[in-house]
C-alpha cells in the first residue's frame, strides 16, 4: 500500500505548521541569552519598538501573564534568571520576518553574569540519585551480590564509555502559528508529535481551560522525540499573538533548534561484568552519569535496558545526575536504550573477547527465562533467533575471531555484532469510526511525523472492518479529534491502532458509528514483560593511513511482533540504523566550556550520515506471533533500529584494529591516536 | 537581516564601477548568502557577477583559461580539465554536494570563508570577523583548524578543495579592479593570518577575479586525496594535491599542496626541495614529509593532523611513484 499522504507531500500541498495561510499574520523572532548563568539586569527595547513594523517586544521587564503552573523551559520571561546560554530571554513581534529579526537584533539585554558550570564529570560533586528516571522507572535497582559475583568470576571487565551531546535534527524546524479568537480561544498550528498532550501543556502553561485550546499538526517533518514535548516556540507564538493582537508565526532557525528543542544528554557509563568458565554471567553492574538543567530534571533511563537483557545472579543498575548550566536534555530516539545498549553491548563484546567466547554465543548462554529484574514472563522474546538468523545472513561462521588480521591495502577490516531491544508499550487512546456514504472516516488525535501512521492506521482499520483500504479515510493531527497519546516511545501505532480496531468493532455492532477508549484494556498490559528484540551486524573498514572508518555493511534482524506494513517498517528500521551509524561515527555537539551553550549548531558541522556512508544497509524481520500484545499483534518499531547499532560498529572497529575506542563518535583523530 | 541594495553587473568593468564602499560581489551565493543569514556578512550592496560572460573554459596554446563564473560542476566535467588536469577535476568533485557544485563559481570557491564555528557565530568573539575581539578557538574547538602558518590571532583554515589543486598546478588568478589588472600566482592569493586575520587574501577592495589560468600540466602522475569522517559532503580534515615525476628512480619534479591545514592552501615547498633530485623511495618521502611538518604547531584537539598530513604525503608519493 502506498503512503496515503504521498501525493500531497510530493506535490507540495501538505501543510506544515509554518505553512498555513492566515490573513494578517505577523512574525516573532526570539532573543537568546549570551551568558550561561546569571540574571537579566535590564532589557532595553526602546530602539526595537521604534523600528518599522514592530508590534511588540516581550521580555522579563513586563512578564507576559502565564499560569502559576508554567514551569521550566516553557515559563517564558517569567524570571530574570538565566539558566543556560541560548535560553530565550526576549522576543520581537513585527509585520514581517525580516523586521522581527532586525528588531530582535536591536533589543539590548544586559546581564549580571555568574560563573557557569557546563561540564559533566563522573566525579562532579553535584551528582545525585534522581527519584525516578524517564519516564517513571526507579533510578537504582539491585539484586544479588555484585562484588561476590565479580569475585567468583573467571573473567571480568570494568570499562567506561562516553557518549557526547547528540541532537535530534528533524528536517522540519520547530515552528508554530498561533491565533486567538474574540472569545479568547487559542488555535496553534504546531510541530507536535502529539496534539492532545500539546493542547494540555499549552493550556496549563497559559492558564486556559483545555477546551479553549486547539492544536493542529496535520503533517510533521520528523521529530525523533524533539517534538514530543511542547517546545517554547508554541508558547511564544501564543504570547506574541496575544501581545500583538494579531496571528503570529515562528519558525526556529537550525541554530536555535540546537539550543531550545532538547538533545540527548552526554553520558559517562561504567560497566562491570563477570563471567564464569561456562560463559555464564556472575554479575552485571551498570552505572550511568548524566546531566540535566537547573530548570527541569530530565534523567535519561540509560541503565534501564540492562534490567531486561541478560540472566545474572547479581544485577545492579544506577543513574546519577548533575544539574548544570545547560539546556534541558530530553527525548531523542530511544532515550535510555540507545546510549545504554551502546555501553552494555560494547562491554558484552569486551567480555566475550576477554573470555575467549564468541560474542553471539555469550549472549545466547545468558538468555534469561523471565525478565531479569522484574521476574515477569516475556510476552515473546526472540533475541536468540535474531542473532542466529543474522549470523546466517551475515556469514558470521566465516569470521576469524582474532582482531586486527584482515587487511586490504590501507584498510583494516572487521565485523561486529550487538543486540537491540525496545519496550513494546501501549498507552490509552480513544478513536471514533463513522460510516459516511459507504466510506469510513477514522478519527484519532494521532500524529504522522513522517513514519506513515496515516497509512498504517488505514490498513489497520480496513482490516478490522473487512473493507478495501480505499474506503477508509484517516483523520489525525488535531486535538479536537478523540484524545490520543504522542507518537513516541514506539507506542503510537500500538496505542492508536488498538483504539481504532475497538472502534471498528463497535461500528460493526452499531452499524454507523463506533467509539472506543482503551484505558481499561491497556491496564492489563502490566502482567507481562513486553519488548521487541533485534541483532545488528556491522562490517567496517578502518584506514590505517587516514583514520577514516567506513561502514561497508550493516544488517539488522528484528523480532517485533507482526509487521503492519513492510515498506513503512523497513524505512523505520533502516532510518534508526542510519541514525545509529551517525552516532557511532560522526554525530557530536560540542559544549562550549568558555561561553556555555553549544558549538557546531548547523548541519554543515553536526554531521549526519550521507547516502555514501551506508552503501549496504539492510533490515529484515522474523515472523513473530505474539497474541498478548494488542489486536494487531504488533510491537513498535520506531526506535529499536537505533539501539545497538553503535555498539556493533564499535565492536567491528575493535575486530578490525585490535583497539577499543570507548568514546563516541569514532572519528579519524581517535583512530590516528592508536598504534597498529 | 540587514537590508541591502542589489545590482547586476553587465561586464567586469561595470562590476568594478558598481562596487561601492560596503559592497560585496555575489557569485553562486553558496557561502555568502549563508553568511548574510548568519549576520557574519553584512553588505550594503551586492553586485551580482554570476552572469558575467566569464563562463568559458578555453584552450590557449598549452594553457587553459577558466572564467571566474564557471560553475564548479561544469569545470569538473569539462573535457579539457578531465583529460589534462584530472587532479583538479577530482578536487572539485570532492567538494560539497552536487547541488552546491551546480551553483558555486570558481571565484566564489576561491573566496569562500573559513568554516570555523566561532567565525560563523556572531554571538562569540572572533578576530577574523571582529578584529581584536579574541580567538576562542585556540582554547576551545579547533579540531579542524590550522597546524601550519597560524598566528596567535587566528587558527582558521581555508576550506576549499579546488584551491589546493590550483596551488599545486601553479595556477594564475586573473584580477581586475580599481587599480587595474593583475595576475596573482597561486597559492599567493590567500595570505596567512598574522596580525590581520580579517584579510583572507591579498585582494584590494573592489578587486574582481575574472578567471584562472592553468599552465601546461606538469609532467608526472598526479592525484588529489581528501580525508573526512563522512564519506561525502564534508569539509576535509586534511587533503593533498600531489604531482610526482620520477625518472630512473630519481625525483625529477614534485608538487605538493595541502588543504585544511592552514589559512591558505599550503604549498609544501620544503618537502618539494628535499625530494627533487633525490631518490623516489619511501624513506625519502618520509624525510620530506617530516621536513615540511617540522614547522607544524598543533593544538591539543588538532594534533592528529600532524601524523595525518605525514601519512598523506608519504602515501600519496608512494602511490604516484608506483
Interface residues (C-beta under 8 A of the other chain):
Chain A: X32 X34 X98 X101 X102 X105 X255 X410 X545 X546 X547 X548 X549 X550 X585 X586 X590 X592 X593 X594 X595 X599 X600 X601 X602 X604 X605 X607 X609 X610 X611 X612 X613 X665 X667 X668 X669 X672 X673
Chain B: X1 X2 X3 X39 X115 X117 X120 X121 X123 X124 X136 X139 X140 X141 X143 X227 X228 X229 X230 X231 X232 X233 X234 X235 X237 X301 X302 X304 X307 X308 X311 X312 X315
